[in-house]
């Protein structure tokens, strides 16, 4: 008997490494307790006209120590859901 089928790894034996998204942005609001709002800008190119333009997105990020203020640059990663809107956590360095 020739067994050419690939073996599936056991679920319990190997730990899968979780790749989390990581972003850099600027704090635009710090009025809530333990929460900051971070704006992340990225540049897109129009497919037809090739013009570059900026697209912004705002993320609600968990800041346990309340140490970041408006206009601070922060780095944050995704994590488990902390509240209805918060799924991101600040990386303290």
C-alpha positions as CSV (number, residue, x, y, z in Angstrom):
1,X,0.0,0.0,0.0
2,X,1.3,3.4,-1.0
3,X,0.2,6.2,1.3
4,X,0.8,9.5,-0.5
5,X,-1.7,11.5,1.5
6,X,-0.3,14.4,3.6
7,X,-0.8,14.0,7.3
8,X,-2.7,16.7,9.1
9,X,-0.9,18.1,12.1
10,X,-2.5,17.4,15.5
11,X,-4.5,20.3,16.8
12,X,-3.2,20.0,20.4
13,X,0.5,19.4,19.5
14,X,1.5,22.5,17.7
15,X,0.9,26.1,18.9
16,X,0.0,28.3,16.0
17,X,1.7,31.7,15.9
18,X,-0.8,34.5,15.7
19,X,0.0,37.3,13.3
20,X,-1.5,40.5,14.6
21,X,-2.0,43.6,12.6
22,X,0.1,46.6,13.7
23,X,-0.5,50.3,12.9
24,X,1.1,53.6,13.6
25,X,-1.0,56.7,14.1
26,X,-1.7,60.1,15.8
27,X,-4.0,60.5,18.8
28,X,-6.9,62.8,17.9
29,X,-9.0,62.3,21.1
30,X,-8.3,61.3,24.7
31,X,-11.5,62.4,26.4
32,X,-12.7,58.8,27.4
33,X,-11.2,56.9,30.3
34,X,-8.6,54.3,29.2
35,X,-9.5,54.9,25.5
36,X,-7.9,57.0,22.9
37,X,-9.0,57.6,19.3
38,X,-6.1,57.2,16.8
39,X,-6.1,58.4,13.2
40,X,-4.2,56.3,10.7
41,X,-3.4,57.9,7.3
42,X,-2.5,56.0,4.2
43,X,-1.8,57.0,0.6
44,X,-3.8,55.5,-2.2
45,X,-3.4,56.0,-6.0
46,X,-6.4,56.5,-8.2
47,X,-6.5,53.6,-10.7
48,X,-7.3,55.8,-13.8
49,X,-5.8,59.2,-13.1
50,X,-2.8,58.0,-11.0
51,X,-3.2,60.9,-8.5
52,X,-2.2,60.2,-5.0
53,X,-4.6,61.0,-2.2
54,X,-4.8,60.4,1.6
55,X,-7.3,58.1,3.2
56,X,-7.8,58.3,7.0
57,X,-9.4,55.9,9.4
58,X,-10.0,56.3,13.1
59,X,-9.5,53.5,15.6
60,X,-10.5,53.3,19.2
61,X,-7.5,52.0,21.1
62,X,-7.2,50.8,24.7
63,X,-4.8,52.8,26.8
64,X,-4.6,51.2,30.2
65,X,-2.4,53.9,31.8
66,X,-4.0,57.0,30.3
67,X,-0.6,58.3,29.3
68,X,-1.1,59.4,25.7
69,X,-2.5,62.8,24.9
70,X,-3.6,64.5,21.7
71,X,-1.0,64.8,18.9
72,X,1.1,61.9,20.3
73,X,2.4,59.3,17.9
74,X,1.4,55.8,19.0
75,X,1.8,52.2,17.8
76,X,-0.9,49.7,18.4
77,X,-1.9,46.1,17.6
78,X,-5.1,44.1,17.4
79,X,-6.3,42.1,20.4
80,X,-9.3,40.4,21.7
81,X,-12.5,42.6,21.9
82,X,-12.3,44.8,25.0
83,X,-15.6,46.6,24.4
84,X,-18.2,47.2,21.7
85,X,-15.8,49.3,19.6
86,X,-12.3,48.6,21.0
87,X,-10.3,45.8,19.4
88,X,-6.9,47.4,19.6
89,X,-4.2,47.9,22.3
90,X,-1.4,50.4,22.6
91,X,2.1,48.9,22.5
92,X,4.1,50.5,25.4
93,X,7.8,50.9,24.8
